Amino acid sequence: MTQHNHINHLITDNMDVWTSAIKRKSSSGRGSSKKIELYGIKKLRELILELAVRGKLVPQDPNDEPASVLLERIAAEKAQLVKEGKIKKPKKLPEISEEEKPFELPEGWEWSRLGDFVHVEMGQSPASKFYNQNGEGIPFFQGKADFNDIYPSVRYWCVQPQKYAFDGDVLLSVRAPVGPTNISNIVCCIGRGLAALRPISRAPTNYIFYMMQGFRSTLESFATGTTFVAVSKVNVEHLVVSIPPLREQNLIVAKVDELMALCDQLEAQTESSLDAHQTLVTVLLDTLVNSQNAEDLTENWTRISGHFDTLFTTEHSIDQLKQTILQLAVMGNLVPFGEVVNVKLKDLLAFGPKNGFSAKEVSYETELKVLKLGATSYGELNVEESKFIDENIPSDSHLWLKPDDILIQRGNSSNFVGSNIIIKKECIGYIYPDLMMKIRANELIEPSFLSLTLSAPNTREFLWSRMTGTSGTMPKISKTIVESIPVTLPVSRQIQQEIVEKVSLLNGRCDQLKARLSDAQTTQLNLADALVEQAL
């Protein structure tokens, strides 16, 4: 089997690895089902580009005109452009040392400085008075913000351009971030966030486009700056790149196009499968919540429990199951409630709701810390999310934290507003901030059952629907809204405790599912990485 057939088989025979290696970006918030990265397909795309620039994607033909002849022709054409006054005379670039060559090239290929392969035109931003959004002048691209997958979108026009890119130039982002590329399909003005890479001697634009993606990490390593990283013209021109024969460049472009289209299909199919899976889970879990009686609930649960291995295969589906368990608990469907009373939250409080206190952080260690919002965002208190303050807090202040205190976030990004945690042990030296409220349960309700009730989906929706704040301000809930939360309360505190224990047991099983899932996902990610290493 030839090397190229081996590479093709490596790609096509491992579709299950490429599509099943999925990395979670975040496990929090509403709408979190989309917070995933199709890691395997991302690695496959990177592998295709890496193989392309190493000469491992298509077979070489010894009859092809070698790349050295192409580079000689490019040098001659550049000299002619200088003579005609179309470009400035470029500085002679240094010879490429052996240390700069990251891998061995096939026969007929050559290493080249980028500045010897293309003409590099660095952008220059015109004064703001010369550009507009009214369509006057020529299109003006400023940087990565204008990029799409291949061609940029026009947002601004310029009536007095300084630097131009032409149809067929590759646009390279050289400033915050460094490395992304697009292709110019029009004559346009380019700002200082971009450079235009102009093909010479019929070198295909798309090869330069793909080549720059293949060498992106090398270019990124040249970037400097604190607020905004950037690369200079010298960095861009000195970049060492691999040049195949001209005919092979076109073959590589066709092969990369073919394989990227395959990646697009895999991505669409995987996303469609994940969406369908999520819809199925949502529909089936909704049947539990909407069960009319105990018999109906048992029947619906039996239908789901027989398919646990196929239903709960993503973190989001397990999170949905946890939320359903909470909702069933506060509806009396996990443990029968017995006698109940319908009350408002204010009827169940011995203290609060009362806001905390936010003091200015100090840069030195003190004996006092105030919690950050992140300390109470994920169901358990995390005191690492706190900061030192230098304040005199009276020993009898409500700000100190004691076991069975419940902290509720009254202001944050919307998905965290209303989230709560219960303090389970002494927290000496910590107070809570102004964007949290504290409450304590009275004798009618178990503190842990109160926290569970506040965490249930119906309570969270109640609070979300009553948040105040515009698009420019942080959404918040008021003390009055929290006090008005409706609660269906089992009168028996023993039953309340049984419900908490039942939820804890079921959540523990959910956590076991998550741990097994995490192990499986890690294995898939490692497999994807191993396949890439094997190919290279």
PyMOL commands that set and color helices and strands:
alter all, ss='L'
color gray80, all
select helices_A, chain A and resi 3-12+15-20+32-34+39-54+67-83+98-100+114-117+128-130+144-146+205-214+216-220+233-238+246-289+294-305+308-311+315-330+345-348+373-376+414-416+447-455+457-464+479-483+493-535
alter helices_A, ss='H'
color red, helices_A
select strands_A, chain A and resi 23-24+36-37+110-113+118-122+131-132+138-141+156-158+164-165+170-174+178-183+188-190+194-199+240-243+340-344+349-355+369-371+386-388+406-409+420-422+430-431+436-441+486-490
alter strands_A, ss='S'
color yellow, strands_A
deselect
rebuild
show_as cartoon
